[in-house]
């Protein structure tokens, strides 16, 4: 084997070991949480710990849905539209709340964030970009107190509306920051040619820049969805008993008397599952989009 081949082999081995060292803690935690969710409480509290029990059970997952309002079905709350078009009861509960808040916040973030990213990128407003980054890295607790006081004054605390609005604090900066990188990477000659031909700046954005930035929009959508879905701090303060999202609803599994690790792990897995599946299914788009956004055009 030639020296450069040996160096390449050791380089690959070192890279593989580095990836394993970074991924193994998270993977171990996930596998342990999966083990807890499939065991009975006797095995979960055994010492020494039992990682692989003699038998598995889905009882913990069933208890999550039976004893908590993760999903509810109420015919009384169904409108005529739901009966005619879906012919099934409209789902309620914490899962419904999470979908409404997350999809709503992601959609609104795209509506406002994509044009904002285009404007900041093409006008080279670096100070505005820096403000967006500051808004992104600022802890949510910094916004929580003034937002809570405002929504309390408006009498909106306990509904889904303040949750949807506050999640824009998370999703809009993500979308804007990702889209700035993509629009900066597009050649300026394309928009300039469209403007010379008589197009307005909005038409240049709509028919030229927007189609070319599709990979960036996909990445921004996925990241905004993940961060909104996983948000806990806004929901625990602003949501009411009936408007909690899934991360907050895990609290319902905890009791003052004891902690049932099986149902708790099952609930945590159910909350993690949509984000995990989305990340696995769209990982190629995420990598390709982030790579394309990191290459600046001339």
C-alpha positions in Angstrom: 0.0 0.0 0.0 1.4 3.4 -1.0 2.0 6.1 1.6 -0.8 8.4 0.3 -3.2 5.5 0.5 -2.2 4.8 4.1 -2.7 8.4 5.0 -6.1 8.4 3.3 -7.1 5.2 5.2 -6.0 6.6 8.6 -7.8 9.8 7.7 -11.1 8.0 7.1 -10.7 5.9 10.3 -10.0 9.1 12.3 -13.0 10.8 10.7 -15.2 7.8 11.5 -14.1 7.6 15.1 -14.7 11.4 15.5 -18.2 11.1 14.1 -18.9 8.1 16.4 -17.6 10.0 19.4 -19.9 12.9 18.6 -23.0 10.8 17.8 -22.8 8.0 20.3 -23.9 10.0 23.4 -27.1 11.2 21.7 -27.7 7.8 20.2 -27.2 6.1 23.6 -29.7 8.5 25.2 -32.2 7.8 22.4 -31.8 4.0 22.7 -32.2 4.2 26.5 -35.3 6.3 26.2 -36.7 3.7 23.7 -35.9 0.9 26.1 -37.7 2.8 29.0 -40.8 3.2 26.8 -41.0 -0.5 26.0 -40.5 -1.9 29.6 -42.8 -2.1 32.6 -42.1 0.1 35.6 -40.5 -2.8 37.5 -37.8 -3.2 34.9 -37.4 0.6 34.6 -36.6 0.9 38.3 -34.5 -2.3 38.6 -30.9 -2.1 39.8 -28.7 -2.9 38.1 -30.5 -1.3 35.1 -32.1 -3.6 32.6 -31.5 -2.4 29.1 -33.0 -5.3 27.2 -35.9 -6.9 29.1 -37.2 -10.4 28.5 -40.4 -9.0 27.0 -41.5 -5.7 25.5 -44.9 -3.9 25.8 -46.7 -1.0 24.1 -48.6 -0.3 27.3 -46.8 2.9 28.0 -47.7 4.4 24.6 -51.3 3.4 25.1 -51.3 5.0 28.5 -50.0 8.2 27.0 -53.1 8.5 24.8 -55.6 7.1 27.3 -54.6 9.2 30.3 -53.5 12.4 28.6 -55.2 14.7 26.1 -52.6 14.2 23.4 -55.4 13.6 20.9 -59.1 14.1 21.5 -62.1 13.7 19.2 -65.2 15.8 19.9 -68.1 15.7 17.5 -69.7 18.7 19.2 -66.8 21.0 18.0 -67.0 19.9 14.3 -68.2 22.5 11.8 -70.2 21.7 8.7 -67.0 22.0 6.6 -65.4 19.2 8.6 -68.4 16.9 8.4 -68.9 17.4 4.7 -65.4 17.3 3.4 -63.6 15.0 5.9 -66.5 12.9 7.2 -64.6 12.4 10.4 -64.2 14.3 13.7 -61.7 17.1 13.7 -58.8 16.2 16.1 -58.2 18.2 19.2 -55.8 17.9 22.1 -52.2 18.8 22.4 -51.2 17.2 19.1 -53.7 19.5 17.3 -52.3 22.5 19.2 -48.8 21.7 18.2 -49.7 21.4 14.5 -51.7 24.6 14.5 -48.9 26.6 16.2 -46.0 25.1 14.3 -47.5 25.1 10.8 -48.9 28.6 11.4 -45.7 30.0 12.6 -43.7 28.4 9.9 -46.0 29.6 7.2 -46.1 33.2 8.4 -42.3 33.1 8.8 -41.9 32.2 5.2 -44.4 34.9 4.1 -42.5 37.6 5.9 -39.0 36.2 6.1 -38.3 35.3 2.4 -39.0 38.8 1.1 -37.1 40.3 4.0 -34.1 38.1 3.3 -34.2 39.2 -0.4 -34.4 42.9 0.5 -31.5 42.7 3.1 -29.3 40.7 0.7 -29.8 42.9 -2.4 -29.5 46.2 -0.5 -26.5 44.9 1.4 -28.0 46.0 4.7 -25.4 44.3 6.9 -26.6 46.1 10.0 -30.1 44.7 9.6 -28.6 41.3 9.1 -26.6 41.7 12.3 -29.9 42.7 14.1 -31.5 39.5 12.8 -28.7 37.4 14.1 -28.9 39.1 17.5 -32.6 38.4 17.6 -31.9 34.8 16.8 -29.3 34.2 19.5 -31.1 36.1 22.2 -32.7 33.7 24.7 -36.4 33.4 24.6 -36.7 34.3 28.3 -35.6 37.9 27.3 -38.8 38.2 25.2 -41.1 36.3 27.5 -41.8 38.9 30.3 -42.8 41.8 28.0 -44.8 39.5 25.7 -46.6 37.9 28.7 -47.5 41.4 30.1 -48.7 42.5 26.7 -50.9 39.4 26.1 -52.2 39.6 29.6 -53.3 43.2 29.1 -55.0 42.1 25.9 -56.7 39.2 27.6 -55.2 36.6 25.2 -53.2 34.5 27.7 -54.3 30.9 27.5 -55.3 30.8 23.8 -53.3 29.6 20.8 -52.9 33.2 19.3 -50.1 34.3 21.7 -48.3 31.0 21.1 -48.5 31.5 17.3 -47.3 35.1 17.6 -44.4 34.4 20.0 -43.2 31.5 17.8 -42.6 34.0 15.1 -39.8 35.3 17.4 -38.1 31.9 16.7 -39.1 31.2 13.1 -38.7 34.6 11.4 -35.0 35.2 12.3 -34.2 31.7 11.1 -35.9 32.1 7.8 -34.5 35.6 7.2 -30.9 34.5 8.1 -31.0 31.4 5.9 -32.5 33.3 2.9 -30.0 36.1 3.2 -27.2 33.6 2.4 -29.1 32.2 -0.6 -30.0 35.5 -2.2 -26.5 36.9 -1.7 -25.3 33.8 -3.7 -27.5 34.7 -6.7 -25.8 36.6 -9.5 -27.0 40.3 -9.5 -27.0 40.3 -13.3 -30.2 38.3 -13.3 -32.2 40.9 -11.4 -30.5 43.7 -13.3 -31.4 42.2 -16.7 -35.0 41.8 -15.6 -35.1 45.5 -14.4 -33.7 46.7 -17.7 -36.4 44.8 -19.5 -39.0 46.7 -17.6 -39.8 44.4 -14.7 -40.4 45.8 -11.3 -38.3 44.8 -8.3 -41.2 42.6 -7.1 -41.5 40.9 -10.4 -37.7 40.2 -10.4 -38.1 38.7 -6.9 -41.2 36.7 -7.8 -40.2 35.2 -11.2 -36.4 35.1 -11.0 -35.0 35.1 -7.4 -37.7 33.1 -5.8 -37.5 30.0 -8.1 -33.7 29.9 -7.9 -33.9 30.1 -4.0 -36.1 27.0 -3.7 -33.3 25.0 -1.9 -33.0 27.7 0.6 -36.7 27.9 1.2 -36.8 24.2 1.8 -34.0 24.4 4.4 -35.6 27.5 6.1 -38.9 25.7 6.3 -37.4 22.6 7.9 -35.4 24.5 10.4 -38.3 26.8 11.3 -40.6 23.8 11.8 -38.1 22.0 14.0 -37.4 24.9 16.3 -41.0 25.9 16.6 -42.1 22.3 17.3 -39.5 21.8 20.0 -40.2 25.1 21.8 -41.1 24.8 25.4 -40.6 28.0 27.3 -43.4 30.1 25.5 -45.9 27.3 25.8 -45.4 26.6 29.5 -46.1 30.3 30.4 -48.6 31.5 27.7 -50.7 28.4 27.1 -53.7 27.4 29.1 -54.7 23.9 30.2 -56.5 23.2 26.9 -54.0 25.0 24.6 -50.7 23.3 25.6 -48.4 22.1 22.9 -46.8 18.6 23.1 -43.5 19.6 24.7 -45.5 21.2 27.5 -47.9 18.4 27.7 -45.2 16.0 28.8 -45.5 17.7 32.1 -48.9 15.9 32.5 -47.1 12.6 32.6 -45.2 13.7 35.8 -47.0 13.5 39.1 -46.2 14.7 42.6 -46.4 11.1 44.0 -43.9 9.5 41.7 -42.3 9.5 38.3 -43.3 6.8 35.9 -40.4 6.6 33.6 -42.1 4.4 31.0 -45.0 6.7 30.1 -42.6 9.7 30.3 -40.2 8.1 27.9 -43.1 7.1 25.6 -44.4 10.7 25.6 -41.0 12.1 24.9 -40.6 9.7 21.9 -43.9 10.7 20.5 -43.0 14.4 20.6 -39.6 13.7 19.1 -40.9 11.4 16.3 -42.2 14.0 13.8 -39.0 16.0 14.0 -36.8 12.9 13.8 -38.7 11.6 10.7 -38.6 15.0 9.0 -34.9 15.3 9.6 -34.2 11.8 8.3 -36.4 12.2 5.2 -35.1 15.6 4.3 -31.4 15.3 5.3 -30.2 15.4 1.7 -32.2 18.6 1.0 -30.8 20.1 4.3 -27.2 19.4 3.4 -27.6 20.4 -0.2 -29.4 23.6 0.7 -27.0 24.7 3.4 -24.1 23.9 1.0 -25.6 25.9 -1.8 -26.3 28.8 0.6 -22.7 28.9 1.7 -21.3 29.4 -1.9 -21.5 33.1 -2.9 -22.0 33.9 -6.5 -20.4 36.8 -8.3 
